[in-house]
Amino acid sequence: MIKNEKILKKFEDNFKRQEKMDLEEKYRILDAMYDEAIALGVFPPENPLEGIDVKIKLARVINSVP
């Protein structure tokens, strides 16, 4: 549970400033996460169109707001 949001925000900002990752390292992490998702059986989804109707309704609502 986060009790002091200001301290967390300061920590995150400092962490982002100090963390120096190059693009190749970011891609290596992404590839490792993708491989893990496949190994766990959560990706690719069995039915890629499952829940598409809810996503379409949500998109319509979001896009209708000026």
GUZAMI-578866 format. One record per atom (N, C-alpha, C, O, CB): residue in one letter; atom name; x, y, z. Coordinates in pm, whole numbers. Glycine has a CB too. Layout:
<nodes>
[A, CA, [X, Y, Z]];
...
</nodes>
This chain:
<nodes>
[M, N, [85, -118, 0]];
[M, CA, [0, 0, 0]];
[M, C, [89, 124, 0]];
[M, O, [185, 131, 76]];
[M, CB, [-96, 0, 122]];
[I, N, [58, 218, -82]];
[I, CA, [135, 341, -93]];
[I, C, [78, 441, 6]];
[I, O, [-40, 477, -1]];
[I, CB, [134, 398, -239]];
[K, N, [163, 486, 98]];
[K, CA, [116, 580, 199]];
[K, C, [154, 724, 164]];
[K, O, [81, 817, 198]];
[K, CB, [174, 543, 336]];
[N, N, [266, 742, 95]];
[N, CA, [310, 876, 60]];
[N, C, [344, 880, -89]];
[N, O, [450, 835, -131]];
[N, CB, [431, 920, 146]];
[E, N, [252, 935, -166]];
[E, CA, [268, 938, -311]];
[E, C, [383, 1028, -355]];
[E, O, [447, 1001, -456]];
[E, CB, [139, 984, -376]];
[K, N, [410, 1133, -280]];
[K, CA, [518, 1225, -316]];
[K, C, [653, 1156, -309]];
[K, O, [738, 1176, -396]];
[K, CB, [516, 1348, -225]];
[I, N, [674, 1073, -206]];
[I, CA, [800, 1000, -193]];
[I, C, [815, 901, -308]];
[I, O, [923, 887, -364]];
[I, CB, [807, 927, -57]];
[L, N, [707, 831, -342]];
[L, CA, [710, 736, -453]];
[L, C, [740, 807, -584]];
[L, O, [822, 759, -663]];
[L, CB, [578, 660, -463]];
[K, N, [676, 919, -608]];
[K, CA, [699, 995, -731]];
[K, C, [844, 1040, -740]];
[K, O, [906, 1032, -846]];
[K, CB, [604, 1116, -737]];
[K, N, [899, 1087, -629]];
[K, CA, [1038, 1131, -627]];
[K, C, [1132, 1014, -655]];
[K, O, [1228, 1028, -731]];
[K, CB, [1073, 1195, -491]];
[F, N, [1102, 899, -594]];
[F, CA, [1182, 779, -618]];
[F, C, [1178, 740, -765]];
[F, O, [1282, 712, -825]];
[F, CB, [1132, 663, -530]];
[E, N, [1059, 737, -824]];
[E, CA, [1044, 699, -965]];
[E, C, [1119, 796, -1056]];
[E, O, [1185, 753, -1151]];
[E, CB, [896, 694, -1003]];
[D, N, [1109, 924, -1028]];
[D, CA, [1178, 1024, -1111]];
[D, C, [1330, 1005, -1103]];
[D, O, [1399, 1009, -1205]];
[D, CB, [1140, 1167, -1067]];
[N, N, [1381, 985, -982]];
[N, CA, [1525, 963, -966]];
[N, C, [1569, 834, -1035]];
[N, O, [1675, 829, -1097]];
[N, CB, [1561, 957, -816]];
[F, N, [1487, 732, -1024]];
[F, CA, [1521, 603, -1086]];
[F, C, [1528, 617, -1237]];
[F, O, [1619, 565, -1301]];
[F, CB, [1418, 497, -1047]];
[K, N, [1431, 686, -1294]];
[K, CA, [1430, 706, -1439]];
[K, C, [1551, 786, -1486]];
[K, O, [1607, 757, -1592]];
[K, CB, [1302, 778, -1481]];
[R, N, [1591, 885, -1409]];
[R, CA, [1707, 965, -1444]];
[R, C, [1836, 883, -1439]];
[R, O, [1923, 900, -1524]];
[R, CB, [1719, 1084, -1353]];
[Q, N, [1847, 796, -1341]];
[Q, CA, [1970, 720, -1322]];
[Q, C, [1978, 598, -1413]];
[Q, O, [2087, 554, -1448]];
[Q, CB, [1981, 676, -1178]];
[E, N, [1864, 545, -1452]];
[E, CA, [1861, 424, -1535]];
[E, C, [1897, 459, -1678]];
[E, O, [1828, 537, -1743]];
[E, CB, [1723, 357, -1529]];
[K, N, [2005, 402, -1725]];
[K, CA, [2049, 429, -1862]];
[K, C, [2050, 297, -1939]];
[K, O, [2146, 221, -1934]];
[K, CB, [2190, 496, -1864]];
[M, N, [1941, 273, -2011]];
[M, CA, [1930, 153, -2092]];
[M, C, [1935, 192, -2239]];
[M, O, [1870, 287, -2282]];
[M, CB, [1800, 76, -2060]];
[D, N, [2013, 117, -2314]];
[D, CA, [2015, 143, -2458]];
[D, C, [1901, 65, -2523]];
[D, O, [1840, -22, -2461]];
[D, CB, [2152, 104, -2520]];
[L, N, [1875, 97, -2648]];
[L, CA, [1763, 37, -2719]];
[L, C, [1776, -115, -2731]];
[L, O, [1677, -186, -2719]];
[L, CB, [1750, 99, -2857]];
[E, N, [1896, -163, -2753]];
[E, CA, [1917, -308, -2765]];
[E, C, [1881, -381, -2637]];
[E, O, [1823, -490, -2641]];
[E, CB, [2062, -337, -2802]];
[E, N, [1916, -323, -2523]];
[E, CA, [1884, -386, -2395]];
[E, C, [1732, -389, -2373]];
[E, O, [1679, -487, -2321]];
[E, CB, [1953, -311, -2278]];
[K, N, [1665, -283, -2412]];
[K, CA, [1519, -280, -2400]];
[K, C, [1455, -388, -2487]];
[K, O, [1360, -453, -2446]];
[K, CB, [1465, -141, -2439]];
[Y, N, [1509, -407, -2609]];
[Y, CA, [1457, -511, -2697]];
[Y, C, [1485, -651, -2641]];
[Y, O, [1402, -740, -2655]];
[Y, CB, [1518, -498, -2837]];
[R, N, [1601, -670, -2578]];
[R, CA, [1631, -800, -2516]];
[R, C, [1531, -831, -2406]];
[R, O, [1485, -945, -2393]];
[R, CB, [1774, -801, -2460]];
[I, N, [1497, -731, -2325]];
[I, CA, [1399, -750, -2219]];
[I, C, [1263, -782, -2279]];
[I, O, [1193, -872, -2232]];
[I, CB, [1391, -626, -2129]];
[L, N, [1223, -709, -2382]];
[L, CA, [1096, -733, -2449]];
[L, C, [1089, -875, -2505]];
[L, O, [988, -944, -2489]];
[L, CB, [1074, -631, -2561]];
[D, N, [1197, -918, -2571]];
[D, CA, [1201, -1054, -2625]];
[D, C, [1191, -1159, -2515]];
[D, O, [1123, -1260, -2532]];
[D, CB, [1329, -1075, -2706]];
[A, N, [1258, -1136, -2403]];
[A, CA, [1252, -1231, -2291]];
[A, C, [1111, -1237, -2234]];
[A, O, [1063, -1345, -2199]];
[A, CB, [1353, -1190, -2180]];
[M, N, [1044, -1122, -2224]];
[M, CA, [906, -1121, -2174]];
[M, C, [813, -1194, -2270]];
[M, O, [723, -1266, -2228]];
[M, CB, [857, -976, -2152]];
[Y, N, [834, -1175, -2399]];
[Y, CA, [753, -1242, -2502]];
[Y, C, [773, -1394, -2493]];
[Y, O, [676, -1469, -2496]];
[Y, CB, [791, -1191, -2643]];
[D, N, [899, -1437, -2482]];
[D, CA, [927, -1580, -2470]];
[D, C, [865, -1639, -2344]];
[D, O, [814, -1751, -2347]];
[D, CB, [1078, -1604, -2470]];
[E, N, [869, -1564, -2234]];
[E, CA, [809, -1613, -2110]];
[E, C, [658, -1625, -2123]];
[E, O, [599, -1721, -2073]];
[E, CB, [845, -1519, -1994]];
[A, N, [594, -1528, -2188]];
[A, CA, [449, -1533, -2207]];
[A, C, [411, -1656, -2290]];
[A, O, [310, -1721, -2262]];
[A, CB, [399, -1405, -2276]];
[I, N, [490, -1687, -2390]];
[I, CA, [464, -1807, -2472]];
[I, C, [484, -1932, -2388]];
[I, O, [405, -2026, -2397]];
[I, CB, [556, -1810, -2596]];
[A, N, [592, -1936, -2307]];
[A, CA, [620, -2052, -2223]];
[A, C, [510, -2074, -2119]];
[A, O, [480, -2188, -2084]];
[A, CB, [755, -2036, -2153]];
[L, N, [451, -1966, -2070]];
[L, CA, [343, -1977, -1972]];
[L, C, [209, -2012, -2035]];
[L, O, [114, -2048, -1966]];
[L, CB, [331, -1848, -1895]];
[G, N, [203, -2001, -2167]];
[G, CA, [80, -2034, -2238]];
[G, C, [-24, -1925, -2240]];
[G, O, [-140, -1950, -2271]];
[G, CB, [21, -2155, -2179]];
[V, N, [16, -1803, -2207]];
[V, CA, [-81, -1693, -2207]];
[V, C, [-77, -1612, -2336]];
[V, O, [-159, -1523, -2356]];
[V, CB, [-55, -1601, -2089]];
[F, N, [17, -1644, -2422]];
[F, CA, [28, -1573, -2549]];
[F, C, [71, -1671, -2655]];
[F, O, [161, -1751, -2627]];
[F, CB, [127, -1453, -2541]];
[P, N, [18, -1672, -2771]];
[P, CA, [-95, -1593, -2819]];
[P, C, [-226, -1646, -2763]];
[P, O, [-235, -1764, -2727]];
[P, CB, [-98, -1594, -2973]];
[P, N, [-326, -1562, -2756]];
[P, CA, [-455, -1606, -2701]];
[P, C, [-518, -1713, -2788]];
[P, O, [-498, -1717, -2910]];
[P, CB, [-550, -1486, -2687]];
[E, N, [-596, -1800, -2724]];
[E, CA, [-662, -1908, -2798]];
[E, C, [-760, -1852, -2900]];
[E, O, [-766, -1899, -3014]];
[E, CB, [-735, -2003, -2702]];
[N, N, [-836, -1752, -2858]];
[N, CA, [-933, -1690, -2947]];
[N, C, [-904, -1539, -2951]];
[N, O, [-948, -1467, -2862]];
[N, CB, [-1080, -1718, -2900]];
[P, N, [-833, -1492, -3051]];
[P, CA, [-794, -1350, -3053]];
[P, C, [-912, -1253, -3060]];
[P, O, [-898, -1137, -3023]];
[P, CB, [-704, -1325, -3170]];
[L, N, [-1028, -1299, -3106]];
[L, CA, [-1143, -1209, -3117]];
[L, C, [-1231, -1212, -2992]];
[L, O, [-1335, -1145, -2988]];
[L, CB, [-1227, -1247, -3238]];
[E, N, [-1192, -1287, -2892]];
[E, CA, [-1270, -1294, -2768]];
[E, C, [-1270, -1156, -2701]];
[E, O, [-1164, -1098, -2677]];
[E, CB, [-1212, -1402, -2673]];
[G, N, [-1387, -1106, -2670]];
[G, CA, [-1400, -976, -2604]];
[G, C, [-1390, -857, -2697]];
[G, O, [-1385, -743, -2651]];
[G, CB, [-1296, -964, -2500]];
[I, N, [-1388, -881, -2827]];
[I, CA, [-1374, -771, -2923]];
[I, C, [-1494, -677, -2917]];
[I, O, [-1480, -557, -2939]];
[I, CB, [-1357, -825, -3065]];
[D, N, [-1613, -732, -2887]];
[D, CA, [-1732, -648, -2881]];
[D, C, [-1721, -546, -2768]];
[D, O, [-1764, -432, -2784]];
[D, CB, [-1857, -734, -2863]];
[V, N, [-1665, -586, -2655]];
[V, CA, [-1647, -493, -2544]];
[V, C, [-1544, -387, -2581]];
[V, O, [-1561, -270, -2547]];
[V, CB, [-1602, -569, -2417]];
[K, N, [-1438, -427, -2649]];
[K, CA, [-1335, -331, -2688]];
[K, C, [-1390, -230, -2788]];
[K, O, [-1355, -112, -2783]];
[K, CB, [-1215, -405, -2747]];
[I, N, [-1476, -275, -2879]];
[I, CA, [-1536, -185, -2977]];
[I, C, [-1627, -85, -2907]];
[I, O, [-1624, 34, -2939]];
[I, CB, [-1615, -264, -3083]];
[K, N, [-1709, -132, -2813]];
[K, CA, [-1796, -41, -2739]];
[K, C, [-1715, 61, -2660]];
[K, O, [-1749, 179, -2658]];
[K, CB, [-1888, -119, -2644]];
[L, N, [-1609, 16, -2596]];
[L, CA, [-1523, 106, -2520]];
[L, C, [-1458, 209, -2611]];
[L, O, [-1449, 327, -2575]];
[L, CB, [-1415, 26, -2446]];
[A, N, [-1413, 167, -2727]];
[A, CA, [-1351, 260, -2823]];
[A, C, [-1451, 364, -2870]];
[A, O, [-1417, 481, -2886]];
[A, CB, [-1294, 183, -2944]];
[R, N, [-1574, 321, -2893]];
[R, CA, [-1678, 417, -2936]];
[R, C, [-1703, 523, -2829]];
[R, O, [-1716, 641, -2859]];
[R, CB, [-1810, 342, -2969]];
[V, N, [-1710, 477, -2704]];
[V, CA, [-1734, 571, -2595]];
[V, C, [-1619, 669, -2581]];
[V, O, [-1640, 790, -2569]];
[V, CB, [-1756, 496, -2465]];
[I, N, [-1497, 616, -2584]];
[I, CA, [-1378, 702, -2569]];
[I, C, [-1368, 801, -2684]];
[I, O, [-1337, 918, -2662]];
[I, CB, [-1250, 617, -2562]];
[N, N, [-1394, 756, -2806]];
[N, CA, [-1381, 843, -2922]];
[N, C, [-1496, 944, -2935]];
[N, O, [-1485, 1041, -3010]];
[N, CB, [-1374, 759, -3046]];
[S, N, [-1604, 921, -2862]];
[S, CA, [-1716, 1016, -2871]];
[S, C, [-1696, 1138, -2781]];
[S, O, [-1766, 1238, -2795]];
[S, CB, [-1846, 946, -2833]];
[V, N, [-1601, 1129, -2689]];
[V, CA, [-1575, 1241, -2599]];
[V, C, [-1489, 1343, -2672]];
[V, O, [-1383, 1310, -2724]];
[V, CB, [-1506, 1192, -2467]];
[P, N, [-1535, 1470, -2675]];
[P, CA, [-1457, 1572, -2748]];
[P, C, [-1328, 1609, -2677]];
[P, O, [-1252, 1693, -2726]];
[P, CB, [-1541, 1697, -2768]];
</nodes>
